[in-house]
């Protein structure tokens, strides 16, 4: 039986959906103000968007890692399973050296020299995704041996960091609204609507409001979990227990935290290797954060501002600590994985609601967990 979310993505593929973007300047190397074509496809390279986002923190961490000995997982045995069922596709992520021209080698040499003084992104390797097992078949047609790349320079595809923020919130109907990339300096906004200057009236509600309940049904491996297994929780209850305050912002922040955990350097908007500036995805009530790992190995994001329209009422200078992060990595990665599928499930109309609970798998190597989502009928929504 095809997974509920797979059916949604197959529909997106058949409609060849594209996102329209609006940029304020030309600083973004992917989506510039001067670009002639202001549209990018939702589905790039034939890759499943939900599976790609399941892989994204690992891709991001490998791209920004400059010391392979600091990586906390074994690349050879680190298969990552499609989150949409236990019999789906499995992927492996790997890196290759970039074949550079003499000019590009010279530029990279300059970058490496500059990186001694301040954090600079170095483009001397490519990060790839390979399907290593197709399970019982993929509705989007992904086969064993198919290969995909981590986009570093293609302007006709989504910026990976922007896609991570944008895709879960780009609905296919009345719930659609303009969503921002995490780089609040460039402030690139995306929408499925032709006119992104007129966002949906449901913009605030769509940002970080949930009606479904969730529970952990299976656990693989030994790690710390802050919530009980086989117990139904509202998202607000989980957010409160974990102390992360805003689930949407946590989803944006997690790949940066995971990069720091795996010995990667950041520096975006901060010039500090142990931190980065990011923005939440809601462009109408934008909260800016500094994501960091401090000298006490505490992982956190610090709010730089506040906004009267923020549904979570985040305050300026509020520090949000991700508790027991290193001992709970599989749980927090699982919470990150759950977000996109949860938003997809909640975007379904009353006539599309599935009668059974929806299962979401977050498995990296032999460690992870399985979630169950119970979508409440529309009449029960607050």
BELVEN-V826004 format. One record per residue. N is the residue number from 1. RES is the residue in one small letter. PHI is phi in whole degrees, -180 to 180 (999 if undefined). OMEGA is omega in degrees with one decimal (* if undefined). D_FIRST is the distance of its C-alpha to the first C-alpha in whole Angstrom. Layout:
n | res | phi | omega | d_first
N | RES | PHI | OMEGA | D_FIRST
N | RES | PHI | OMEGA | D_FIRST
This chain:
n | res | phi | omega | d_first
1 | x | 999 | -178.5 | 0
2 | x | -70 | 179.7 | 4
3 | x | -62 | -179.2 | 6
4 | x | -53 | -177.3 | 9
5 | x | -73 | 175.6 | 12
6 | x | -60 | 178.8 | 10
7 | x | -62 | 177.8 | 10
8 | x | -63 | -178.2 | 14
9 | x | -71 | 174.8 | 15
10 | x | -63 | 176.9 | 14
11 | x | -67 | 176.8 | 16
12 | x | -61 | -180.0 | 19
13 | x | -66 | -178.0 | 19
14 | x | -67 | 179.3 | 19
15 | x | -85 | -178.1 | 22
16 | x | 51 | -175.3 | 24
17 | x | -66 | 178.1 | 24
18 | x | -129 | 175.0 | 28
19 | x | -102 | 174.1 | 29
20 | x | -92 | 179.3 | 33
21 | x | -120 | 177.3 | 35
22 | x | -129 | -178.5 | 39
23 | x | -119 | -179.9 | 41
24 | x | -85 | -177.2 | 45
25 | x | -153 | -175.8 | 46
26 | x | -110 | -176.9 | 45
27 | x | -77 | 178.8 | 45
28 | x | -78 | -177.0 | 41
29 | x | -75 | 179.3 | 41
30 | x | -99 | -169.4 | 38
31 | x | -128 | -174.5 | 38
32 | x | -96 | 178.8 | 42
33 | x | -62 | -176.1 | 44
34 | x | -83 | -178.7 | 45
35 | x | -60 | -179.6 | 42
36 | x | -72 | -179.9 | 42
37 | x | -101 | -176.1 | 38
38 | x | -97 | 179.2 | 37
39 | x | -129 | 175.9 | 33
40 | x | -132 | -178.8 | 31
41 | x | -71 | 176.2 | 27
42 | x | -68 | -178.4 | 24
43 | x | -106 | -178.9 | 22
44 | x | -107 | 176.4 | 25
45 | x | 63 | -176.5 | 25
46 | x | 79 | -177.9 | 21
47 | x | -82 | 175.1 | 20
48 | x | -68 | -177.2 | 17
49 | x | -62 | -178.6 | 19
50 | x | -68 | 176.7 | 18
51 | x | -65 | 179.2 | 18
52 | x | -61 | -179.8 | 21
53 | x | -68 | 173.3 | 23
54 | x | -62 | -179.2 | 21
55 | x | -90 | -167.2 | 24
56 | x | -56 | 179.8 | 26
57 | x | -59 | 177.8 | 29
58 | x | -69 | 177.0 | 29
59 | x | -60 | -178.0 | 30
60 | x | -64 | -179.8 | 32
61 | x | -64 | 179.4 | 34
62 | x | -68 | -180.0 | 34
63 | x | -62 | -174.9 | 36
64 | x | -96 | 177.3 | 38
65 | x | -81 | 178.0 | 39
66 | x | -119 | 178.2 | 43
67 | x | -143 | -174.0 | 43
68 | x | -60 | -180.0 | 40
69 | x | -67 | -179.1 | 42
70 | x | -87 | 179.2 | 41
71 | x | -70 | -172.5 | 37
72 | x | -87 | -179.6 | 36
73 | x | -124 | -179.4 | 33
74 | x | -86 | -176.5 | 33
75 | x | -60 | -176.3 | 32
76 | x | -69 | -174.8 | 31
77 | x | -112 | -171.7 | 29
78 | x | -96 | 174.4 | 27
79 | x | -74 | -179.8 | 24
80 | x | -118 | -173.4 | 22
81 | x | -86 | 171.5 | 18
82 | x | -55 | -176.0 | 15
83 | x | -73 | -170.5 | 15
84 | x | -97 | 175.9 | 11
85 | x | 116 | -175.7 | 10
86 | x | -77 | -178.0 | 12
87 | x | -111 | -178.1 | 11
88 | x | -91 | -177.3 | 11
89 | x | -74 | 170.7 | 15
90 | x | -113 | -176.3 | 18
91 | x | -124 | 172.0 | 21
92 | x | -129 | 179.0 | 25
93 | x | -106 | 177.8 | 28
94 | x | -146 | -179.0 | 31
95 | x | -118 | 173.4 | 34
96 | x | -132 | 175.9 | 37
97 | x | -70 | 179.6 | 40
98 | x | -77 | 173.8 | 41
99 | x | -84 | -172.2 | 43
100 | x | -107 | 173.1 | 45
101 | x | -75 | 177.8 | 48
102 | x | -55 | 179.1 | 52
103 | x | -66 | -179.8 | 52
104 | x | -66 | 176.8 | 48
105 | x | -64 | 177.7 | 50
106 | x | -65 | 178.4 | 53
107 | x | -64 | -179.9 | 51
108 | x | -68 | 176.4 | 49
109 | x | -62 | 177.6 | 52
110 | x | -63 | 178.9 | 53
111 | x | -61 | -179.1 | 50
112 | x | -65 | 177.3 | 50
113 | x | -68 | 178.2 | 54
114 | x | -65 | -177.5 | 53
115 | x | -67 | 175.8 | 50
116 | x | -66 | -176.5 | 53
117 | x | -93 | -178.0 | 54
118 | x | -145 | -176.8 | 51
119 | x | -66 | 179.1 | 48
120 | x | -134 | 178.0 | 47
121 | x | -71 | -178.1 | 43
122 | x | -112 | -175.4 | 44
123 | x | -108 | -178.7 | 42
124 | x | -114 | 179.3 | 43
125 | x | -148 | 175.4 | 39
126 | x | -116 | 178.0 | 36
127 | x | -111 | -173.0 | 32
128 | x | -123 | 172.9 | 29
129 | x | -116 | 175.7 | 26
130 | x | -129 | 174.6 | 24
131 | x | -78 | -175.7 | 21
132 | x | -105 | 177.8 | 22
133 | x | -156 | -178.5 | 18
134 | x | -95 | 176.1 | 15
135 | x | 55 | 178.9 | 13
136 | x | -94 | 177.1 | 10
137 | x | 113 | -179.1 | 11
138 | x | -109 | 178.7 | 11
139 | x | -58 | 178.5 | 10
140 | x | -88 | 173.3 | 14
141 | x | 90 | 178.7 | 15
142 | x | -72 | -177.4 | 17
143 | x | -117 | 174.2 | 18
144 | x | -57 | -178.7 | 20
145 | x | 98 | 177.5 | 24
146 | x | -64 | -176.6 | 23
147 | x | -126 | 179.9 | 25
148 | x | -136 | -177.6 | 26
149 | x | -119 | 174.6 | 29
150 | x | -84 | -170.7 | 30
151 | x | -70 | 177.4 | 32
152 | x | -111 | -172.9 | 36
153 | x | -151 | -177.3 | 37
154 | x | -82 | -176.0 | 35
155 | x | -82 | 177.6 | 36
156 | x | -93 | 174.4 | 34
157 | x | -127 | 177.6 | 31
158 | x | -65 | 163.1 | 30
159 | x | -61 | -177.6 | 32
160 | x | -56 | -179.0 | 30
161 | x | -66 | 177.8 | 32
162 | x | -66 | -179.3 | 32
163 | x | -61 | 179.0 | 28
164 | x | -60 | 179.7 | 27
165 | x | -80 | -167.2 | 29
166 | x | -87 | -169.7 | 28
167 | x | -56 | -178.0 | 24
168 | x | -60 | -174.3 | 23
169 | x | -103 | 177.5 | 26
170 | x | -86 | 179.3 | 25
171 | x | -78 | -179.3 | 24
172 | x | -112 | -179.2 | 23
173 | x | -151 | -173.5 | 25
174 | x | -67 | -178.0 | 28
175 | x | -85 | -178.6 | 27
176 | x | -70 | 174.7 | 28
177 | x | -157 | -177.9 | 31
178 | x | -73 | -177.1 | 33
179 | x | -123 | -176.1 | 32
180 | x | -102 | 174.8 | 35
181 | x | -74 | -177.1 | 34
182 | x | -72 | 178.5 | 36
183 | x | -83 | -176.2 | 39
184 | x | -73 | 176.1 | 41
185 | x | -73 | 178.4 | 44
186 | x | -78 | 173.3 | 42
187 | x | 54 | 177.2 | 41
188 | x | -80 | -178.2 | 38
189 | x | -114 | -178.0 | 36
190 | x | -127 | 176.0 | 33
191 | x | -157 | 171.2 | 31
192 | x | -86 | 178.0 | 29
193 | x | -83 | 177.5 | 32
194 | x | -68 | -176.5 | 35
195 | x | -112 | -177.7 | 37
196 | x | -82 | 175.2 | 36
197 | x | -81 | 178.8 | 40
198 | x | -124 | -177.4 | 38
199 | x | -69 | -180.0 | 36
200 | x | -63 | 176.1 | 34
201 | x | -66 | -177.7 | 35
202 | x | -92 | -173.4 | 32
203 | x | -58 | -177.6 | 33
204 | x | -65 | -178.2 | 35
205 | x | -63 | -176.7 | 32
206 | x | -78 | -172.8 | 29
207 | x | -73 | -176.4 | 31
208 | x | -149 | 180.0 | 30
209 | x | -123 | -174.2 | 29
210 | x | -137 | 177.7 | 26
211 | x | -113 | -177.8 | 25
212 | x | -74 | 170.4 | 22
213 | x | -112 | -177.5 | 23
214 | x | -134 | 171.8 | 22
215 | x | -152 | 174.0 | 22
216 | x | -91 | -177.9 | 22
217 | x | -104 | 179.0 | 20
218 | x | -143 | 176.7 | 21
219 | x | -132 | 176.9 | 24
220 | x | -116 | 179.7 | 24
221 | x | 97 | -176.9 | 28
222 | x | -115 | 178.4 | 31
223 | x | -156 | -177.0 | 32
224 | x | -79 | 179.9 | 33
225 | x | -129 | -175.5 | 31
226 | x | -79 | 178.4 | 33
227 | x | -122 | -177.9 | 30
228 | x | -80 | 174.1 | 29
229 | x | -80 | 177.0 | 26
230 | x | 58 | 176.7 | 24
231 | x | -129 | -179.7 | 26
232 | x | -76 | 177.2 | 25
233 | x | -125 | 163.6 | 27
234 | x | -78 | 177.8 | 27
235 | x | -64 | 178.8 | 27
236 | x | -62 | 178.5 | 31
237 | x | -66 | 179.6 | 32
238 | x | -65 | 179.5 | 30
239 | x | -59 | -179.4 | 32
240 | x | -67 | -179.5 | 35
241 | x | -62 | -177.8 | 35
242 | x | -81 | 178.8 | 34
243 | x | 75 | -174.4 | 37
244 | x | -88 | 171.5 | 35
245 | x | 70 | -176.1 | 36
246 | x | -129 | -176.8 | 34
247 | x | -66 | -179.9 | 30
248 | x | -62 | 179.1 | 30
249 | x | -68 | 176.5 | 33
250 | x | -62 | 179.5 | 32
251 | x | -61 | 176.9 | 29
252 | x | -70 | -173.0 | 31
253 | x | -77 | -170.4 | 34
254 | x | -57 | -179.7 | 32
255 | x | -58 | 178.2 | 31
256 | x | -72 | 176.7 | 35
257 | x | -65 | -179.8 | 36
258 | x | -67 | 175.6 | 33
259 | x | -64 | 177.6 | 36
260 | x | -63 | 178.9 | 39
261 | x | -61 | -178.3 | 37
262 | x | -100 | 171.9 | 37
263 | x | 75 | 177.3 | 40
264 | x | -87 | 176.0 | 40
265 | x | -108 | 177.9 | 42
266 | x | -110 | 179.9 | 42
267 | x | 106 | -179.2 | 45
268 | x | -62 | 178.2 | 43
269 | x | 68 | -178.2 | 45
270 | x | -124 | -173.4 | 47
271 | x | 61 | 178.0 | 49
272 | x | -121 | -174.8 | 48
273 | x | -61 | -176.8 | 46
274 | x | -99 | -179.0 | 45
275 | x | -154 | 176.8 | 43
276 | x | -154 | 173.1 | 42
277 | x | -90 | 176.7 | 42
278 | x | -139 | 175.4 | 39
279 | x | -123 | 175.7 | 38
280 | x | -69 | -173.9 | 35
281 | x | -78 | -176.9 | 33
282 | x | -83 | -174.7 | 35
283 | x | -72 | -178.0 | 37
284 | x | -87 | 178.0 | 39
285 | x | -137 | -172.4 | 40
286 | x | -59 | 170.8 | 40
287 | x | -109 | 179.3 | 40
288 | x | -100 | -177.5 | 42
289 | x | -127 | 164.3 | 41
290 | x | -112 | 177.7 | 43
291 | x | -90 | -175.0 | 40
292 | x | -158 | 168.1 | 42
293 | x | -122 | -174.5 | 43
294 | x | -90 | -175.6 | 46
295 | x | -67 | 177.4 | 49
296 | x | -95 | -179.4 | 48
297 | x | 60 | 173.9 | 44
298 | x | -95 | -179.2 | 43
299 | x | -100 | -172.0 | 40
300 | x | -157 | 165.3 | 40
301 | x | -134 | -173.1 | 40
302 | x | -108 | 179.8 | 43
303 | x | -72 | 179.7 | 43
304 | x | -90 | -176.8 | 46
305 | x | -153 | 173.2 | 46
306 | x | -132 | 179.5 | 45
307 | x | -149 | -176.1 | 44
308 | x | -64 | -179.3 | 45
309 | x | -95 | -178.9 | 41
310 | x | -66 | -177.9 | 39
311 | x | -66 | 178.2 | 37
312 | x | -95 | 177.6 | 37
313 | x | 54 | 176.2 | 41
314 | x | -66 | -178.4 | 41
315 | x | -98 | 175.1 | 45
316 | x | -63 | -179.7 | 47
317 | x | 69 | 177.7 | 48
318 | x | -76 | 177.8 | 45
319 | x | -96 | -179.5 | 44
320 | x | -113 | -178.1 | 40
321 | x | -93 | 174.5 | 40
322 | x | -92 | -169.8 | 37
323 | x | -65 | 174.0 | 38
324 | x | 52 | -168.3 | 38
325 | x | -58 | -173.0 | 36
326 | x | -67 | 178.3 | 36
327 | x | -83 | -176.2 | 36
328 | x | -122 | -175.8 | 33
329 | x | -50 | -178.7 | 31
330 | x | -60 | 177.2 | 28
331 | x | -67 | -177.3 | 27
332 | x | -69 | 174.4 | 29
333 | x | -64 | 177.6 | 26
334 | x | -64 | 177.5 | 23
335 | x | -66 | 174.1 | 25
336 | x | -61 | -179.1 | 25
337 | x | -59 | -176.3 | 22
338 | x | -64 | -168.8 | 20
339 | x | -56 | -176.0 | 22
340 | x | -62 | -179.8 | 21
341 | x | -64 | 178.4 | 17
342 | x | -62 | 179.2 | 19
343 | x | -64 | 177.7 | 21
344 | x | -66 | 179.6 | 18
345 | x | -62 | -176.7 | 16
346 | x | -73 | 178.4 | 20
347 | x | -80 | -179.6 | 20
348 | x | -69 | 176.0 | 18
349 | x | -77 | -177.8 | 20
350 | x | -59 | -178.2 | 20
351 | x | -77 | -179.7 | 19
352 | x | -106 | -174.0 | 15
353 | x | -62 | 175.8 | 15
354 | x | -81 | -177.2 | 12
355 | x | -79 | -178.2 | 14
356 | x | -95 | 173.7 | 12
357 | x | -67 | -179.3 | 14
358 | x | -102 | -178.2 | 12
359 | x | -97 | 177.7 | 13
360 | x | -128 | -177.5 | 15
361 | x | -104 | 174.0 | 16
362 | x | -125 | -173.9 | 20
363 | x | -130 | 178.2 | 21
364 | x | -118 | -171.5 | 24
365 | x | 67 | 178.3 | 25
366 | x | -108 | -174.3 | 25
367 | x | -124 | 177.8 | 26
368 | x | 159 | -178.1 | 24
369 | x | -156 | 177.8 | 22
370 | x | -122 | 177.6 | 18
371 | x | -101 | 167.4 | 18
372 | x | -125 | 178.8 | 17
373 | x | -109 | 175.3 | 17
374 | x | -109 | -179.6 | 18
375 | x | -82 | -178.6 | 19
376 | x | -76 | 175.6 | 22
377 | x | -58 | -177.5 | 22
378 | x | -56 | -176.8 | 24
379 | x | -68 | -179.2 | 27
380 | x | -94 | -177.2 | 27
381 | x | -74 | 179.3 | 28
382 | x | -80 | * | 31
